[in-house]
Amino acid sequence: MNIKLRDEYLLKRRKKKITMQEIAEYIGCSQSLISRYETGNCGMSKEKIQKYREYIDQK
């Protein structure tokens, strides 16, 4: 996922008032991984990114 798309999903998540904890539980990872991913400090596997996007899109 490129930076622009990551930022777009971050804004969508905030607008929908979805917490990082909700997404972390859905994906099966830590809240800190979601935080680091959204700030661009680390990456996630393609599978986790897909689940991240699916969760935000479905809410």
Secondary structure as UniProt FT lines:
FT   HELIX           3..15
FT   TURN            16..17
FT   HELIX           20..27
FT   HELIX           31..38
FT   TURN            39..40
FT   HELIX           46..58
//
